[in-house]
Amino acid sequence: PPLYILAIPAVLIMRIIKPWLLVRLGGMISSRIGHFAANTELYLCERDAGINVPNQRHIDVFFMPYESICNQQLAIMWHRVLRIWPAWILASINAVNLLIPGGKLHEITNSMHDRDVHNFLDRFPPHLQFTAEEEMRGEAGLEAIGIPIGAPFVCLMVRDSAYLTKQLGSGSSDLSNYHKYRDSNVQNYVFAAETLADRGFFVIRMGAEVHAAINSAHPKV
């Protein structure tokens, strides 16, 4: 394809300047909220800790290779702290780079993926912050669903297969079925949600795509 042909000079330049500047590329797992959040945050924690960092001058550039970005707000916030270039530019460069021997040196790696084996999330401050305008929008969003500012609330996250099925499409049923062992029935959490609500908490059921609404008439659920 034309983009792959155009990527070859870029890869050659990366290899030529490597003794003075190591350019590393990385595709973010932007289609799945857990990986999009945790993998990226732990990469930044490793960088802060000096783990898995090249011992030469380097620059890391990311791209989001998936058409479906699971959370647009998180994407906006990652753009503030990382160099993120369009996928149509970097995806082909990254693919060509990995085809040529020595390409692994130019690949951004995260040794922990989404497992915080070094307890970094407790040891380092978070790398993302909401802006004042985003805080105001968040408060307005809470008020819009009946939660007063300052009131305690709990986010209830119960996995089902609706999001993954929609994302993968009907042609990837095997992978979707494999993940079903991780799914739960949200109705099994009604008692817990209503108990929290009776103790003064609002309970918000999360999920961009779900199979069924939580079956509760409690005004705080």
N, C-alpha and C positions, 0 to 999 in steps of 0.2 A: 504493500500500500504506500501511497505517496508520503504519508507522515513518517513511516518507518525509514524511508529513503532519506528524508530531510533530517531525521534524528541522528544519522550516522556522523555528520560533521560535528554535532554537539557532543557526542560521545568521544570522538577523537580529541576534541578540545579539552574535555574533562581529563582524559588520560595524559595529555601533554602537560597540563598545568598542575598535575597531582603532586609533584615534588614541592611546590610552593603553596598550593591550596587544594585540599581534598574536598571535592564536591560530593555530597551524599544525597541520595534521593530516597523517598519513602512514600508508599501509598497508605493512606489512613483507612482504617476499616470504618468508613463513614455510614455504612448501611445498617449497622447494629449498635444500639445505644450503649450497651455494656462495653464493647470494645472501643467504640468511638470515644467514650469518656475515660475508661480505666487505662487502656493501653497508652493513650496519648499522655495522660497525667503521669503515669509511671515512667514513660520516656523522659519527661521533664525532671522527675525526681532523680532518676539515674544521672542525668546531666548535672544536676546540682550536687550530687554526691561524688561526682568524678568517676562513676562506674560506667563501663562500656562506652567510653569516650575516646576518640582517637588522640594519640599523643603528638599530633601536629596541628597546624592551623587548618581549620576546616569550616565548611558551611553546610548546614542541613536544609534541604528544601522538600516540602511535602506536597502531595496532591491528593485529591479525593476521587478515586477511580470509579466510584459507583454512581449511576444515574440517580438512584434514590438515596437522598441524604436523610437519615432517620430523624434528625432534630436540627432545624435551621438555626435556632438560637445558639445551640452549642457550636455549630459551624462558625457563626459570627464571632463567638468568643475565642475560638481557637485561632481565628485569623489575627486576633490582637497580639498573640504571644508567639506565634510561629510564622515562618515564611511558607506560605501556601500559594502555589501557582496553579493555574488551570490544568485540569487533567488532560485536555486535548494537546497541550504542549508536552507535559512531562511523562505521561503514560507511555508514549512510544519511545521516548528517550530512555526511560527506565527499562523497557522491554529489550531494546537493542543492547543496552549496557550489560544486562544479565546474560545475553547470548554470547558475548565476547569474553574469553578467559580473563580473569582478574576483576570481573564486574562486582563480585561480592564486597570488595573494598569500598565501593561507591554506594552501598546499600545501607540505609539507616536501620539499625537493629535495636530491639528492646529485649533484653535477656529475660524479663519477667512476664512479658505479654500483658495479661490482666491479673496476674497473681502477685500480690504485694509481699513477697517472701522476706524482704528486708524491713518490713514495717515502716516504709517510707511515708505513707499517708499520715502517720502520727508524728513523724520526725520533721517533716517539711511543711511549710504553709501551702495552702492551695494556690495554684497558678492562675486560676480564673477568678475574676471579680465582676460583679454586676455594676454597671454605671448607675448614676443617680436617676437617670431617665428610665432605665430598666427596672429599678426598684419601684419607681412610681407606677409603671405599667403593671408590675406584679401585684402591687397593693390594689390597684384598680381592678385587676382581674379577680382577686380574692373577694373584693366587695361585690363584684358583679354576680358571683355565685352565692352571696349571702354570708360571707365570712368577714366579721369586723376586723379592722386593722389591729394587730397585736394579739388576736385570739389564737390559742394553740391549735394546731392542726397536724394530722398524720396523713402521709401519702401511702396508700395501700396499692402495692404492685403485685398483681397476681398474673402469672404468665398463662396465656393460652396460645393456640396456634394461629389465630386470626392474622396477626401482623406478618408472620413468617410466610404463611400461605399466600397472602397477597403479594409479598415482595418476591417470592420465588416463582410464582405463577404455577399453572397446572402442569407444566413440563418438568417440574422438579419435585414430584410427590415423594420420592424415596427419601430425600434429605429432610423434607418437611415431616414425614412420618417418623424418621429417626429421632427428631427432637421432641416428639409428643410425650416421651417419658418424663419430660421436664414440666409438662403442663399441669395446671390445677384448676379446680372448679371454684369460681369466685364465691359461690353460695356457701362454701364451707367456711368462709371468713365472716359471715354475717354476724354471728354471735360476738366475735372479737371486735368487729367494727362498732356494733351497738353498745358493747360494754365500754369501749373507749369514749363513745359519744355520751353515754350516761355520766361519765366522769369529767365531762367538760370539753372534750376534744371534738373538733370537726374532723371527719374522715373523708378523704378525697380518693376515689378509685381512679387510678391512673391507667393510661393506655390509649394510643392513637387509634388502634384497631382492636376491637374485642368481639368475642362471640355473643356475649350476653351482658346486660346490665346487672349490677348487684341488686338482689331482691330485698330491699329494706325500705320501710316507710319512715324511718327515724329522720327527723328534720335536720340532724347534724351529720347524716351520712350522705 
